[in-house]
Amino acid sequence: MNDKIRLSCPCHFGLESVLKFEVNKIGGENIEVRDGRVSFDGGYDILARANICLATAERVQIVLAQFTAKSFDDLFESVKKIPLERFIGKKDQFPVKGHCLDSKLHSVPDCQSIVKKAAVDRLRSVYKINWFEETGAIHQLSFNIIKDNVVIYLDTSGTGLHKRGYRRNANSAPIRETLAAGIIDLARVRSHSTVTDPFCGSGTFLIESAIKALNIPPCINRRFAAEKWECIPESIWRDERKRAISLVDKSAEFRAYGFDIDNECVTLSKENSAKAGVATRITICNADIADYERREGITICNPPYGERMLEIREAEQIYKKMGEVFRPDREHSCFIISPHEDFEKFFSKKADKKRKLYNGMIKCNLYMYFK
């Protein structure tokens, strides 16, 4: 049985168009885009494929229900109507979490309790049991209540999809893998590209660029919550992994070069690229930004920035030096993410295009230079 279900993937604000393209590529149907989220239809095969292959999705969720609730009674009765037994077995765990915004139902703990009670009532009536031991596979239920509009989700990923498995170690200010993947897509990294990161840190831009260029499924080496669900045949996960591996482009000419002034970051980047299986495509060494050598290709970076005044002034001096050594043009495009509102002034060149993004909770701009 592989009937269509409604799936939904949250993403970083500003990367919706990138994720939409990815979802279309893996075979998602009836794609709908909203702020920070892309929803689509697919069977269990697409559910597995989305977890394994989507580079910019934060997780893959099943949309169980959407309804309006202005009271706890409304919430309880609507949740009780959801056929949870389609996914949740009599021994499975089904914890509840969620959030509320501008709604009459503003208490998250109360809503958690109501959703849990309704789920128990539903499953009790189906399985004819009074006690749920909840020792089986985890089925994380979540609710999103905005202005009395409720969406109930069932998470299939478990740990967020930014956890690829290669970055067990990171420097103090790593960029999230899913955000890096989105920036790399916007930078149009291809199988023949050359990518340089002069502030490579833990190597995320370099590694995600290699993954993109070689068409490596980003989450091929990790597991997902839904792999333990009895409702999804094990063969689907096995077949989707085989399919994803068969599409890897080992003939790609891609190369990447990483530099960092911190020797520990250089070591870290090398270790992480080896864990990701792309070390042979990436050259990493110790170097200061003043020694940057311009190469044909794409420069992608997350330069230092500070919170204290002294750190901010030091970062601004780095931006000035970047403007001197980068000199972007059609053969040397640059994609730089920074929270500094006056980055262009210190870089001494107005971006050809800007896009608002969030690096964690920090509002940033992606400054794009390609002319």
Secondary structure, DSSP 8 states (H G I E B T S, - for coil): ----EEEEEE--TT-HHHHHHHHHHHT-EEEEEETTEEEEEE-HHHHHHHHHH-SS-S--EEEEEEEE-SSHHHHHHHHHTS-GGGT--TT-B--EEEEEESSS---HHHHHHHHHHHHHHHHHHHHT-S-----S-B--EEEEEETTEEEEEEESSSS-TT--SS-SS--SS---HHHHHHHHHHTT--TT-EEEETT-TTSHHHHHHHHHHTT--TTTTS--GGGG-TTS-HHHHHHHHHHHHHT--TT---EEEEEES-HHHHHHHHHHHHHTT-GGGEEEEE--GGG----SEEEEE-----SSHHHHHHHHHHHHHHHHHH--BTTEEEEEEE--TTHHHHHTS--SEEEEEEETTEEEEEEEE--
